[in-house]
């Protein structure tokens, strides 16, 4: 019997699954990042996966279909829904120490900058 997936992971599209470099074009989603398909497949074995993006939902679904990822994705949303875990290129993990977080905010940059 297959194990039931209970936990949801919300994954950002730009900068996580594609080769986004900070130059936003509302009509074009950059190519898939190397390793992204394997990453999604591995997570799918244990988790419910939703994609978070502010991009047009239809364009995003077409992109997922182009790269054969749609079968692993439960939904595409522009809302940061409750999830067990968020994977995003623009976030800071709260470590329990406000001073450390303030320093991380002041020194933040995305991995591609």
C-alpha positions as CSV (number, residue, x, y, z in Angstrom):
1,X,0.0,0.0,0.0
2,X,1.3,3.4,-1.0
3,X,2.1,5.8,1.9
4,X,-0.3,8.7,2.1
5,X,1.3,12.2,1.6
6,X,0.1,14.6,4.3
7,X,2.7,17.4,4.2
8,X,2.6,20.1,1.6
9,X,5.7,21.9,0.2
10,X,5.2,25.3,-1.5
11,X,7.9,25.9,-4.0
12,X,8.7,29.2,-5.7
13,X,9.0,29.1,-9.5
14,X,11.4,31.9,-10.4
15,X,14.9,31.4,-9.1
16,X,14.2,28.0,-7.7
17,X,12.9,25.9,-10.6
18,X,14.0,28.0,-13.5
19,X,17.0,30.0,-14.6
20,X,15.6,33.4,-13.5
21,X,18.2,36.1,-13.2
22,X,16.1,39.0,-11.7
23,X,15.0,40.4,-15.1
24,X,11.2,39.8,-15.1
25,X,9.3,39.4,-18.4
26,X,5.6,38.7,-17.8
27,X,5.3,36.9,-21.1
28,X,8.4,34.6,-20.8
29,X,9.4,32.1,-18.1
30,X,13.1,31.1,-18.3
31,X,14.3,27.6,-19.0
32,X,14.2,24.9,-16.3
33,X,17.2,24.8,-14.0
34,X,19.4,21.8,-14.3
35,X,18.4,19.2,-11.7
36,X,14.9,20.7,-11.1
37,X,13.0,17.8,-12.6
38,X,14.9,15.2,-10.4
39,X,14.4,17.5,-7.4
40,X,10.6,17.7,-8.0
41,X,10.3,13.9,-8.6
42,X,12.1,13.1,-5.4
43,X,10.0,15.4,-3.3
44,X,6.8,14.2,-5.0
45,X,7.5,10.7,-3.6
46,X,6.8,12.0,0.0
47,X,5.1,15.4,-0.3
48,X,2.2,17.2,-1.9
49,X,3.8,19.9,-4.1
50,X,2.3,23.3,-4.9
51,X,4.0,26.0,-7.0
52,X,4.0,29.6,-5.8
53,X,4.4,32.4,-8.3
54,X,3.0,35.8,-9.1
55,X,3.2,34.9,-12.8
56,X,0.1,34.2,-14.9
57,X,-1.3,30.9,-13.9
58,X,-2.0,29.7,-17.4
59,X,1.5,30.6,-18.6
60,X,2.9,28.8,-15.5
61,X,0.9,25.6,-16.1
62,X,2.1,25.6,-19.8
63,X,5.7,25.9,-18.6
64,X,5.1,23.0,-16.2
65,X,3.6,20.9,-19.0
66,X,6.5,21.8,-21.3
67,X,9.0,20.3,-18.9
68,X,6.7,17.4,-17.9
69,X,6.4,18.6,-14.3
70,X,2.6,19.1,-14.2
71,X,2.0,15.5,-13.1
72,X,3.9,16.1,-9.9
73,X,2.2,19.4,-9.0
74,X,-1.1,19.6,-7.1
75,X,-1.7,23.4,-7.8
76,X,-0.2,26.7,-8.8
77,X,-1.0,29.6,-6.5
78,X,-0.1,33.2,-6.0
79,X,-0.9,33.0,-2.3
80,X,1.7,31.8,0.2
81,X,-0.6,29.1,1.6
82,X,0.0,27.3,4.8
83,X,2.5,24.6,4.1
84,X,4.9,22.4,6.1
85,X,7.8,24.0,4.2
86,X,8.4,26.9,1.8
87,X,11.3,26.7,-0.7
88,X,12.0,30.2,-2.1
89,X,15.1,32.1,-3.3
90,X,13.9,35.2,-1.5
91,X,13.5,34.2,2.1
92,X,15.2,34.1,5.5
93,X,14.6,31.4,8.0
94,X,13.7,32.7,11.5
95,X,16.3,31.3,13.9
96,X,14.8,32.6,17.1
97,X,17.2,35.5,17.4
98,X,15.9,38.9,16.1
99,X,19.4,40.4,16.0
100,X,20.6,37.6,13.7
101,X,17.6,38.0,11.5
102,X,18.0,41.8,11.3
103,X,21.6,41.2,10.2
104,X,20.5,38.6,7.6
105,X,17.9,41.1,6.2
106,X,20.5,43.9,5.9
107,X,22.9,41.6,4.1
108,X,20.4,39.7,2.0
109,X,20.9,39.0,-1.7
110,X,19.6,36.2,-3.9
111,X,21.9,33.4,-4.9
112,X,22.1,34.7,-8.5
113,X,23.3,38.2,-7.5
